[in-house]
Amino acid sequence: MTQAEMLEGVKNALGIGGTYQDNTISTYIDEVMDFLKGAGVDAESVKPGLVARGVSDLWNYGAGGGKLSEYFMQKATQMSYKGA
């Protein structure tokens, strides 16, 4: 999946239209993908839904939480164990 396709998939999953937030979303996508890569997850097996969850967790609309949810962590761990 290309970066542009991932961006569109994440935006669709989060219900975001237009291009105004593309730079911010792309930055968070990069962070989530780096996290998954570091966990041993093959980038080709990553779907926009999981990345959208991670983006949403990190974004947190400026509230300063900026931590990944339990669901995201469980799914990333599962994919890592599967050798995905």
GIKA-V861587 format. One record per pair of residues at least 24 apart in sequence whose ideal C-beta (glycine too) atoms are under 8 Angstrom apart, sorted by the first residue. I is the first residue (numbers start at 1). J is the second residue. If there is no record, write none. Layout:
[[I | J] [I | J]]
//
This chain:
[[1 | 44] [1 | 46] [1 | 48] [3 | 29] [6 | 33] [6 | 48] [6 | 51] [9 | 47] [9 | 48] [9 | 49] [9 | 51] [9 | 52] [10 | 48] [10 | 51] [10 | 52] [10 | 55] [12 | 48] [13 | 48] [13 | 49] [13 | 52] [14 | 52] [14 | 55] [14 | 56] [24 | 59] [25 | 55] [28 | 54] [28 | 55] [28 | 58] [28 | 59] [29 | 55] [31 | 58] [32 | 58] [35 | 68] [35 | 76] [36 | 76] [36 | 79] [39 | 76] [39 | 77] [39 | 79] [39 | 80] [40 | 80] [40 | 83] [41 | 76] [41 | 79] [41 | 80] [41 | 84] [42 | 83] [42 | 84] [45 | 79] [45 | 84] [46 | 79] [46 | 84] [50 | 75] [50 | 76] [50 | 79]]
//
